[in-house]
């Protein structure tokens, strides 16, 4: 796993280059990656928008590096009303937040820093960060909520994607080609294998149709 400093420099550089969204390219979907599904809702009145995105990262530490040094700066910059072309570091926005949100975000940054500096990230640490992230970013604008993370199967099992999968089955019109039906059958039978190229292609095709990138 890469060090705190390496991940900081990597994601800060990608943010400055406007390439921090590179991990949301579904062509990156491959066996062994750390996947994420989350909702991003923001704006006001007629400018409101809400999307669900799926990202693929090298591992859990890489994803936490993205959160700490790219995504949280973006969210907090937008919530502050600054709208910088390149957001500042996340810590610089804390004092401008409302008291309750400030405390939650400050605590969240500390949890992520501790996990990034640890030799190994424990599942218990990830679970805590999952909950604290959703709690801290629930009332900001944009409101960003993690739906699921972990393996590809973990993400495909998220409620929102399961609903999309069932809707896709109803929409199928070609009886000879039913990717949603096939994918759901594999998942329901616990037979989905991300190392199987055909299974991976089914998942990629479904995600390309069902999420906004």
DODREN-684435 format. One line per 2 residues: number of its first residue (from 1); for each residue x, y, z of C-alpha. Coordinates in nm, 3 decimals. Layout:
// DODREN-684435
NUM	X,Y,Z  ...
This chain:
// DODREN-684435
1	0.000,0.000,0.000  0.119,0.350,-0.079
3	0.218,0.593,0.195  0.015,0.889,0.318
5	0.247,1.133,0.141  0.242,0.943,-0.190
7	-0.139,0.930,-0.191  -0.161,1.296,-0.093
9	0.066,1.401,-0.379  -0.105,1.168,-0.628
11	-0.459,1.287,-0.564  -0.367,1.651,-0.520
13	-0.190,1.643,-0.856  -0.488,1.477,-1.023
15	-0.719,1.736,-0.867  -0.506,2.022,-0.997
17	-0.500,1.863,-1.344  -0.879,1.822,-1.345
19	-0.838,1.444,-1.358  -0.954,1.342,-1.010
21	-1.258,1.173,-1.165  -1.042,0.922,-1.350
23	-1.147,0.639,-1.119  -1.509,0.672,-1.230
25	-1.428,0.541,-1.578  -1.603,0.203,-1.592
27	-1.336,0.078,-1.832  -1.122,0.049,-1.517
29	-1.349,-0.226,-1.386  -1.122,-0.523,-1.323
31	-1.082,-0.810,-1.076  -0.953,-0.717,-0.733
33	-1.035,-0.347,-0.740  -1.195,-0.155,-0.455
35	-1.533,-0.033,-0.577  -1.758,0.247,-0.459
37	-2.117,0.349,-0.528  -2.243,0.680,-0.398
39	-2.505,0.943,-0.456  -2.424,1.308,-0.517
41	-2.710,1.558,-0.492  -2.660,1.933,-0.508
43	-2.765,2.269,-0.643  -3.083,2.461,-0.576
45	-3.424,2.512,-0.736  -3.412,2.441,-1.113
47	-3.038,2.374,-1.094  -3.074,2.074,-0.862
49	-2.915,1.751,-0.978  -2.878,1.405,-0.830
51	-2.656,1.129,-0.966  -2.528,0.790,-0.862
53	-2.169,0.718,-0.956  -1.950,0.408,-0.939
55	-1.576,0.433,-0.893  -1.297,0.175,-0.911
57	-0.980,0.222,-0.707  -0.660,0.024,-0.660
59	-0.745,-0.064,-0.301  -0.913,0.078,0.010
61	-0.619,0.305,0.088  -0.622,0.452,-0.262
63	-0.992,0.526,-0.222  -0.939,0.696,0.115
65	-0.664,0.904,-0.048  -0.917,1.013,-0.312
67	-1.167,1.106,-0.040  -0.916,1.296,0.173
69	-0.726,1.488,-0.093  -0.966,1.522,-0.388
71	-1.331,1.456,-0.311  -1.368,1.622,0.029
73	-1.195,1.940,-0.096  -1.440,1.946,-0.390
75	-1.746,1.895,-0.170  -1.639,2.147,0.095
77	-1.541,2.408,-0.163  -1.882,2.383,-0.327
79	-2.059,2.388,0.010  -1.866,2.702,0.107
81	-1.976,2.882,-0.210  -1.617,2.945,-0.320
83	-1.635,2.740,-0.644  -1.260,2.746,-0.704
85	-1.122,2.592,-1.021  -0.886,2.398,-0.794
87	-1.023,2.355,-0.440  -0.804,2.421,-0.139
89	-0.709,2.143,0.102  -1.008,2.012,0.295
91	-0.885,2.144,0.630  -0.902,2.504,0.510
93	-1.282,2.494,0.487  -1.353,2.366,0.838
95	-1.380,2.702,1.014  -1.641,2.819,0.764
97	-1.878,2.531,0.838  -2.171,2.541,1.079
99	-2.075,2.419,1.426  -2.231,2.072,1.408
101	-2.105,2.003,1.056  -1.762,2.145,1.144
103	-1.718,1.897,1.428  -1.832,1.604,1.214
105	-1.604,1.691,0.922  -1.307,1.756,1.152
107	-1.360,1.416,1.316  -1.394,1.249,0.975
109	-1.067,1.397,0.848  -0.892,1.269,1.159
111	-1.031,0.918,1.109  -0.919,0.910,0.745
113	-0.572,1.041,0.832  -0.529,0.774,1.098
115	-0.636,0.499,0.855  -0.405,0.628,0.580
117	-0.108,0.631,0.815  -0.177,0.281,0.952
119	0.021,-0.016,0.815  -0.308,-0.188,0.733
121	-0.667,-0.065,0.712  -0.903,-0.267,0.929
123	-1.261,-0.343,0.827  -1.375,-0.183,1.151
125	-1.198,0.141,1.053  -1.368,0.137,0.712
127	-1.709,0.079,0.871  -1.657,0.374,1.105
129	-1.546,0.602,0.820  -1.845,0.488,0.611
131	-2.089,0.593,0.883  -1.911,0.915,0.978
133	-1.880,1.023,0.614  -2.253,0.981,0.553
135	-2.334,1.158,0.878  -2.104,1.453,0.806
137	-2.202,1.500,0.439  -2.575,1.438,0.468
139	-2.676,1.803,0.511  -2.412,1.978,0.302
141	-2.471,2.105,-0.051  -2.383,1.887,-0.231
143	-2.511,1.606,-0.010  -2.294,1.303,-0.081
145	-2.377,0.961,0.059  -2.186,0.636,0.024
147	-2.425,0.360,-0.084  -2.177,0.074,-0.080
149	-1.809,-0.001,-0.111  -1.581,-0.301,-0.120
151	-1.573,-0.571,-0.386  -1.768,-0.543,-0.710
153	-2.024,-0.787,-0.566  -2.064,-0.568,-0.256
155	-2.142,-0.268,-0.476  -2.377,-0.456,-0.709
157	-2.571,-0.563,-0.397  -2.643,-0.199,-0.302
159	-3.018,-0.134,-0.277  -3.018,0.136,-0.547
161	-2.837,-0.085,-0.798  -3.054,-0.384,-0.712
163	-3.360,-0.173,-0.791  -3.202,-0.064,-1.120
165	-3.120,-0.427,-1.198  -3.481,-0.535,-1.144
167	-3.607,-0.244,-1.356  -3.363,-0.342,-1.630
169	-3.506,-0.695,-1.631  -3.853,-0.552,-1.691
171	-3.723,-0.336,-1.976  -3.559,-0.624,-2.165
173	-3.720,-0.674,-2.505  -3.478,-0.910,-2.677
175	-3.537,-1.261,-2.544  -3.203,-1.378,-2.686
177	-3.003,-1.114,-2.500  -3.097,-1.044,-2.139
179	-2.787,-0.910,-1.958  -2.980,-0.784,-1.653
181	-3.155,-1.118,-1.612  -2.828,-1.308,-1.645
183	-2.644,-1.078,-1.403  -2.917,-1.093,-1.139
185	-2.934,-1.472,-1.166  -2.558,-1.495,-1.108
187	-2.574,-1.258,-0.810  -2.877,-1.431,-0.656
189	-2.705,-1.769,-0.683  -2.376,-1.627,-0.544
191	-2.211,-1.745,-0.866  -2.091,-1.409,-0.996
193	-1.715,-1.426,-1.049  -1.531,-1.101,-1.123
195	-1.245,-1.307,-1.267  -1.478,-1.436,-1.538
197	-1.456,-1.202,-1.836  -1.817,-1.268,-1.939
199	-1.946,-1.191,-1.588  -1.738,-0.875,-1.574
201	-1.873,-0.764,-1.912  -2.230,-0.814,-1.786
203	-2.155,-0.599,-1.481  -1.988,-0.326,-1.687
205	-2.275,-0.314,-1.935  -2.532,-0.291,-1.656
207	-2.341,-0.015,-1.475  -2.293,0.186,-1.793
209	-2.671,0.194,-1.837  -2.768,0.234,-1.473
211	-2.534,0.495,-1.323  -2.424,0.844,-1.419
213	-2.049,0.888,-1.466
